[in-house]
Amino acid sequence: MCLAIPGKLIEITSAEGEEFPTGRVSFDGVIKEVSLALVPEAEVDNYVLVHVGAAISIVDEEEAIKTFQLLKDMDELDELDTSES
């Protein structure tokens, strides 16, 4: 199943003005590099919804945390491969 998973943007890794901005997102400690092309307004400490390696929207922190915990409780986070960061 393909899910969009909420995570916290911890670092913007691309240079300002770069055509395709990227950032590092933490999913409960699992760090992934994601595209920020669809949410160029995202800032460090924002929570973003990530699908297939791209942040697709900025989401409310409280809702992001609740949603992540629900996905974790349902064992739906298999797509987060902890061996790769």
CORGI-V475697 format. One record per residue. N is the residue number from 0. RES is the residue in three letters. PSI is psi in whole degrees, 0 to 359 (NA if undefined). BURIAL is 1 if it has 16 or more other C-alpha atoms within 10 Angstrom, else 0. Layout:
n:N res:RES psi:PSI burial:BURIAL
n:N res:RES psi:PSI burial:BURIAL
This chain:
n:0 res:MET psi:136 burial:0
n:1 res:CYS psi:125 burial:0
n:2 res:LEU psi:152 burial:0
n:3 res:ALA psi:129 burial:0
n:4 res:ILE psi:132 burial:1
n:5 res:PRO psi:142 burial:1
n:6 res:GLY psi:168 burial:1
n:7 res:LYS psi:126 burial:1
n:8 res:LEU psi:114 burial:1
n:9 res:ILE psi:344 burial:1
n:10 res:GLU psi:139 burial:0
n:11 res:ILE psi:120 burial:1
n:12 res:THR psi:349 burial:0
n:13 res:SER psi:156 burial:0
n:14 res:ALA psi:148 burial:0
n:15 res:GLU psi:136 burial:0
n:16 res:GLY psi:355 burial:0
n:17 res:GLU psi:144 burial:0
n:18 res:GLU psi:316 burial:0
n:19 res:PHE psi:95 burial:0
n:20 res:PRO psi:148 burial:1
n:21 res:THR psi:162 burial:1
n:22 res:GLY psi:169 burial:1
n:23 res:ARG psi:128 burial:1
n:24 res:VAL psi:135 burial:1
n:25 res:SER psi:127 burial:1
n:26 res:PHE psi:85 burial:1
n:27 res:ASP psi:42 burial:0
n:28 res:GLY psi:344 burial:0
n:29 res:VAL psi:118 burial:0
n:30 res:ILE psi:131 burial:1
n:31 res:LYS psi:145 burial:1
n:32 res:GLU psi:128 burial:1
n:33 res:VAL psi:156 burial:1
n:34 res:SER psi:138 burial:1
n:35 res:LEU psi:16 burial:1
n:36 res:ALA psi:327 burial:1
n:37 res:LEU psi:348 burial:0
n:38 res:VAL psi:62 burial:1
n:39 res:PRO psi:343 burial:0
n:40 res:GLU psi:355 burial:0
n:41 res:ALA psi:142 burial:1
n:42 res:GLU psi:158 burial:1
n:43 res:VAL psi:139 burial:0
n:44 res:ASP psi:356 burial:0
n:45 res:ASN psi:152 burial:1
n:46 res:TYR psi:134 burial:1
n:47 res:VAL psi:152 burial:1
n:48 res:LEU psi:121 burial:1
n:49 res:VAL psi:131 burial:1
n:50 res:HIS psi:124 burial:1
n:51 res:VAL psi:44 burial:0
n:52 res:GLY psi:8 burial:0
n:53 res:ALA psi:134 burial:1
n:54 res:ALA psi:125 burial:1
n:55 res:ILE psi:345 burial:1
n:56 res:SER psi:160 burial:1
n:57 res:ILE psi:136 burial:1
n:58 res:VAL psi:160 burial:1
n:59 res:ASP psi:135 burial:0
n:60 res:GLU psi:312 burial:1
n:61 res:GLU psi:316 burial:0
n:62 res:GLU psi:323 burial:0
n:63 res:ALA psi:315 burial:1
n:64 res:ILE psi:316 burial:1
n:65 res:LYS psi:314 burial:0
n:66 res:THR psi:316 burial:0
n:67 res:PHE psi:316 burial:1
n:68 res:GLN psi:320 burial:0
n:69 res:LEU psi:315 burial:0
n:70 res:LEU psi:320 burial:0
n:71 res:LYS psi:315 burial:0
n:72 res:ASP psi:329 burial:0
n:73 res:MET psi:7 burial:0
n:74 res:ASP psi:43 burial:0
n:75 res:GLU psi:18 burial:0
n:76 res:LEU psi:25 burial:1
n:77 res:ASP psi:335 burial:0
n:78 res:GLU psi:345 burial:0
n:79 res:LEU psi:93 burial:0
n:80 res:ASP psi:110 burial:0
n:81 res:THR psi:349 burial:0
n:82 res:SER psi:350 burial:0
n:83 res:GLU psi:132 burial:0
n:84 res:SER psi:NA burial:0
